[in-house]
Amino acid sequence: MKTTVVLFGGNGYIGRELTRQWQQVEAQAEFWIVSRSGHNDLQATNVHNLALDLTDLAAVKAALPTKIDYIVDLIGRPDADTRQQLAINQAPALVMQQLAEDYHVRAMGFVGGKLGPKSFVALKASIIQRLRTSELPLAVVEPTLVYGAGRHDSMSRLVPLLKIGGLFNANLKPVMVATVAAQLLAKLQEVGSQKD
């Protein structure tokens, strides 16, 4: 039976790389990429792109297949407005957790963060604690600044500076997108295999 993977925010640079790496390991896996836009540079018969509000549990559930093996939340960015930051980061994670429990998935995945505004890092940590209350396996990666794979924004300009800072403090060392995706995939497969 084919592995079914749901990626929240999977059309971003981490999501595209995670999908690419997963396809190399499991060519027959089916990917359901859920985002606000539904746009994805990855086009394949086993990649299904959905434009949905990731805070609307009923709408997301209605659009997904009846079997899900893995579900991963790749959404995350800081916002100066506290309510907006909760809507962007926490609400989709809670929808993911509910779906994971409803579908009895093999594992959930989540991308935390070690670098950014204090409120953002603290929120990501509290979401991880919440997700760990589930009886389902959870795979977490907590990178610093993620770079590569076409990321060209104001944060990516800090990579050279952070590479130097990373020599003295591991919490500052930037991480390549391919490395983050590989770590997350390995953890998902490890914890997912424990459910057999």
C-alpha positions as a Markdown table, in Angstrom:
| # | Residue | x | y | z |
|---|---|---|---|---|
| 1 | Met | 0.0 | 0.0 | 0.0 |
| 2 | Lys | 1.3 | 3.5 | -0.9 |
| 3 | Thr | 2.5 | 5.8 | 1.8 |
| 4 | Thr | 0.4 | 8.9 | 2.0 |
| 5 | Val | 2.1 | 12.1 | 3.2 |
| 6 | Val | 0.3 | 15.4 | 4.0 |
| 7 | Leu | 2.5 | 18.5 | 4.2 |
| 8 | Phe | 1.1 | 21.7 | 5.6 |
| 9 | Gly | 3.0 | 24.5 | 3.9 |
| 10 | Gly | 4.8 | 22.0 | 1.7 |
| 11 | Asn | 5.3 | 24.4 | -1.2 |
| 12 | Gly | 8.0 | 26.3 | 0.6 |
| 13 | Tyr | 11.7 | 25.6 | 0.3 |
| 14 | Ile | 11.8 | 23.0 | 3.1 |
| 15 | Gly | 8.6 | 21.3 | 1.8 |
| 16 | Arg | 9.8 | 21.1 | -1.8 |
| 17 | Glu | 13.1 | 19.6 | -0.6 |
| 18 | Leu | 11.4 | 17.2 | 1.8 |
| 19 | Thr | 9.1 | 16.0 | -1.0 |
| 20 | Arg | 12.0 | 15.6 | -3.4 |
| 21 | Gln | 14.0 | 13.6 | -0.9 |
| 22 | Trp | 11.0 | 11.4 | 0.1 |
| 23 | Gln | 10.3 | 10.7 | -3.5 |
| 24 | Gln | 13.9 | 9.4 | -3.9 |
| 25 | Val | 13.3 | 7.0 | -1.0 |
| 26 | Glu | 9.7 | 6.0 | -1.8 |
| 27 | Ala | 8.9 | 6.7 | -5.5 |
| 28 | Gln | 5.3 | 5.5 | -5.0 |
| 29 | Ala | 4.4 | 7.8 | -2.1 |
| 30 | Glu | 1.5 | 10.2 | -2.5 |
| 31 | Phe | 2.0 | 13.8 | -1.4 |
| 32 | Trp | -0.9 | 16.1 | -0.4 |
| 33 | Ile | 0.6 | 19.6 | -0.2 |
| 34 | Val | -1.8 | 22.0 | 1.6 |
| 35 | Ser | -1.2 | 25.7 | 1.6 |
| 36 | Arg | -3.1 | 29.0 | 1.3 |
| 37 | Ser | -2.2 | 29.4 | -2.4 |
| 38 | Gly | -2.2 | 25.8 | -3.5 |
| 39 | His | 0.7 | 26.8 | -5.8 |
| 40 | Asn | 3.7 | 24.5 | -6.0 |
| 41 | Asp | 6.7 | 24.3 | -8.2 |
| 42 | Leu | 6.6 | 20.6 | -7.9 |
| 43 | Gln | 4.3 | 19.0 | -10.5 |
| 44 | Ala | 4.0 | 15.2 | -10.6 |
| 45 | Thr | 1.1 | 12.7 | -10.7 |
| 46 | Asn | 1.8 | 11.8 | -7.0 |
| 47 | Val | 1.9 | 15.4 | -5.8 |
| 48 | His | -1.6 | 16.9 | -5.1 |
| 49 | Asn | -1.7 | 20.6 | -4.4 |
| 50 | Leu | -4.6 | 22.0 | -2.3 |
| 51 | Ala | -5.4 | 25.6 | -1.6 |
| 52 | Leu | -7.0 | 25.6 | 1.9 |
| 53 | Asp | -7.2 | 27.6 | 5.1 |
| 54 | Leu | -5.0 | 25.5 | 7.4 |
| 55 | Thr | -6.9 | 26.8 | 10.4 |
| 56 | Asp | -10.2 | 25.3 | 9.2 |
| 57 | Leu | -10.2 | 21.7 | 10.4 |
| 58 | Ala | -13.4 | 20.7 | 8.6 |
| 59 | Ala | -12.3 | 22.1 | 5.2 |
| 60 | Val | -8.9 | 20.5 | 5.4 |
| 61 | Lys | -10.3 | 17.1 | 6.5 |
| 62 | Ala | -12.9 | 17.1 | 3.7 |
| 63 | Ala | -10.2 | 17.6 | 1.1 |
| 64 | Leu | -7.7 | 14.9 | 2.2 |
| 65 | Pro | -7.7 | 11.2 | 1.4 |
| 66 | Thr | -9.2 | 8.7 | 3.7 |
| 67 | Lys | -5.8 | 7.3 | 4.7 |
| 68 | Ile | -2.8 | 9.3 | 6.0 |
| 69 | Asp | 0.4 | 7.8 | 7.1 |
| 70 | Tyr | 2.4 | 11.0 | 7.9 |
| 71 | Ile | 1.4 | 14.6 | 8.5 |
| 72 | Val | 4.0 | 17.4 | 8.8 |
| 73 | Asp | 3.6 | 21.1 | 9.7 |
| 74 | Leu | 6.2 | 23.1 | 7.9 |
| 75 | Ile | 4.6 | 26.5 | 8.5 |
| 76 | Gly | 6.3 | 29.1 | 10.5 |
| 77 | Arg | 7.3 | 32.7 | 10.6 |
| 78 | Pro | 7.5 | 35.5 | 13.1 |
| 79 | Asp | 5.0 | 38.3 | 13.2 |
| 80 | Ala | 5.0 | 41.5 | 15.3 |
| 81 | Asp | 1.3 | 41.1 | 16.1 |
| 82 | Thr | 0.8 | 38.4 | 18.8 |
| 83 | Arg | -2.6 | 37.3 | 17.5 |
| 84 | Gln | -1.3 | 37.0 | 14.0 |
| 85 | Gln | 1.7 | 35.0 | 15.1 |
| 86 | Leu | -0.6 | 32.5 | 16.8 |
| 87 | Ala | -2.8 | 32.3 | 13.7 |
| 88 | Ile | 0.2 | 31.7 | 11.5 |
| 89 | Asn | 2.1 | 29.2 | 13.7 |
| 90 | Gln | -0.1 | 27.7 | 16.4 |
| 91 | Ala | -3.5 | 27.2 | 14.7 |
| 92 | Pro | -2.2 | 25.0 | 11.8 |
| 93 | Ala | -0.2 | 22.9 | 14.3 |
| 94 | Leu | -3.3 | 22.2 | 16.3 |
| 95 | Val | -5.2 | 21.3 | 13.1 |
| 96 | Met | -2.4 | 18.9 | 12.2 |
| 97 | Gln | -2.5 | 17.3 | 15.7 |
| 98 | Gln | -6.3 | 16.8 | 15.5 |
| 99 | Leu | -6.0 | 15.3 | 12.0 |
| 100 | Ala | -3.1 | 13.1 | 13.1 |
| 101 | Glu | -5.2 | 11.7 | 16.0 |
| 102 | Asp | -8.3 | 11.3 | 13.8 |
| 103 | Tyr | -6.4 | 9.4 | 11.1 |
| 104 | His | -4.1 | 7.5 | 13.5 |
| 105 | Val | -1.1 | 8.4 | 11.5 |
| 106 | Arg | 2.3 | 6.7 | 11.8 |
| 107 | Ala | 4.0 | 10.0 | 12.8 |
| 108 | Met | 3.6 | 13.7 | 12.9 |
| 109 | Gly | 6.4 | 16.1 | 11.9 |
| 110 | Phe | 7.1 | 19.7 | 13.0 |
| 111 | Val | 9.7 | 22.3 | 12.3 |
| 112 | Gly | 10.6 | 24.4 | 15.4 |
| 113 | Gly | 13.2 | 27.1 | 15.5 |
| 114 | Lys | 16.2 | 28.2 | 17.5 |
| 115 | Leu | 16.7 | 31.6 | 16.0 |
| 116 | Gly | 14.4 | 34.6 | 15.7 |
| 117 | Pro | 12.4 | 36.9 | 17.9 |
| 118 | Lys | 12.1 | 35.6 | 21.4 |
| 119 | Ser | 8.3 | 35.4 | 21.2 |
| 120 | Phe | 8.5 | 33.3 | 18.0 |
| 121 | Val | 11.1 | 30.9 | 19.4 |
| 122 | Ala | 9.0 | 30.5 | 22.6 |
| 123 | Leu | 5.8 | 29.9 | 20.7 |
| 124 | Lys | 7.5 | 27.2 | 18.6 |
| 125 | Ala | 8.8 | 25.6 | 21.8 |
| 126 | Ser | 5.3 | 25.7 | 23.3 |
| 127 | Ile | 3.8 | 24.1 | 20.2 |
| 128 | Ile | 6.3 | 21.3 | 20.4 |
| 129 | Gln | 5.3 | 20.7 | 24.0 |
| 130 | Arg | 1.7 | 20.6 | 23.0 |
| 131 | Leu | 2.3 | 18.2 | 20.2 |
| 132 | Arg | 4.2 | 15.9 | 22.5 |
| 133 | Thr | 1.1 | 15.4 | 24.6 |
| 134 | Ser | -0.3 | 13.3 | 21.8 |
| 135 | Glu | 0.2 | 9.5 | 22.0 |
| 136 | Leu | 1.3 | 9.6 | 18.4 |
| 137 | Pro | 5.0 | 9.7 | 17.5 |
| 138 | Leu | 6.4 | 13.1 | 16.8 |
| 139 | Ala | 9.5 | 14.0 | 14.7 |
| 140 | Val | 10.9 | 17.5 | 15.4 |
| 141 | Val | 13.8 | 19.5 | 13.9 |
| 142 | Glu | 14.8 | 22.8 | 15.3 |
| 143 | Pro | 17.1 | 24.6 | 12.9 |
| 144 | Thr | 18.6 | 28.0 | 13.1 |
| 145 | Leu | 18.5 | 30.0 | 9.9 |
| 146 | Val | 17.7 | 27.7 | 7.0 |
| 147 | Tyr | 19.3 | 28.7 | 3.7 |
| 148 | Gly | 19.7 | 27.5 | 0.1 |
| 149 | Ala | 17.1 | 25.9 | -2.3 |
| 150 | Gly | 16.2 | 29.3 | -3.7 |
| 151 | Arg | 15.6 | 31.2 | -0.5 |
| 152 | His | 16.4 | 34.8 | -1.2 |
| 153 | Asp | 15.0 | 37.1 | 1.5 |
| 154 | Ser | 16.4 | 39.5 | 4.1 |
| 155 | Met | 17.2 | 36.7 | 6.5 |
| 156 | Ser | 19.2 | 34.8 | 3.9 |
| 157 | Arg | 21.6 | 37.8 | 3.6 |
| 158 | Leu | 22.6 | 37.0 | 7.2 |
| 159 | Val | 24.1 | 33.6 | 6.3 |
| 160 | Pro | 27.7 | 34.7 | 5.9 |
| 161 | Leu | 27.6 | 36.5 | 9.3 |
| 162 | Leu | 26.0 | 33.6 | 11.0 |
| 163 | Lys | 28.5 | 31.1 | 9.6 |
| 164 | Ile | 31.2 | 33.0 | 11.4 |
| 165 | Gly | 29.1 | 33.3 | 14.6 |
| 166 | Gly | 28.3 | 29.6 | 14.3 |
| 167 | Leu | 32.0 | 28.8 | 14.8 |
| 168 | Phe | 31.5 | 30.1 | 18.4 |
| 169 | Asn | 27.9 | 29.3 | 19.1 |
| 170 | Ala | 26.0 | 26.3 | 17.5 |
| 171 | Asn | 22.7 | 28.1 | 18.0 |
| 172 | Leu | 23.8 | 30.7 | 15.4 |
| 173 | Lys | 25.1 | 28.3 | 12.7 |
| 174 | Pro | 22.9 | 28.4 | 9.6 |
| 175 | Val | 21.7 | 25.1 | 8.1 |
| 176 | Met | 21.2 | 24.1 | 4.5 |
| 177 | Val | 17.6 | 23.3 | 3.4 |
| 178 | Ala | 18.7 | 19.8 | 2.2 |
| 179 | Thr | 20.2 | 19.0 | 5.7 |
| 180 | Val | 17.0 | 20.1 | 7.5 |
| 181 | Ala | 14.8 | 18.0 | 5.1 |
| 182 | Ala | 17.1 | 15.0 | 5.5 |
| 183 | Gln | 17.0 | 15.2 | 9.3 |
| 184 | Leu | 13.2 | 15.5 | 9.3 |
| 185 | Leu | 12.7 | 12.7 | 6.9 |
| 186 | Ala | 15.0 | 10.4 | 8.9 |
| 187 | Lys | 13.3 | 11.2 | 12.1 |
| 188 | Leu | 9.8 | 10.7 | 10.6 |
| 189 | Gln | 10.8 | 7.3 | 9.2 |
| 190 | Glu | 12.4 | 6.3 | 12.5 |
| 191 | Val | 9.5 | 7.2 | 14.7 |
| 192 | Gly | 7.0 | 6.0 | 12.1 |
| 193 | Ser | 8.5 | 2.6 | 12.0 |
| 194 | Gln | 8.1 | 2.2 | 15.7 |
| 195 | Lys | 4.3 | 2.2 | 15.2 |
| 196 | Asp | 4.5 | -1.1 | 13.2 |
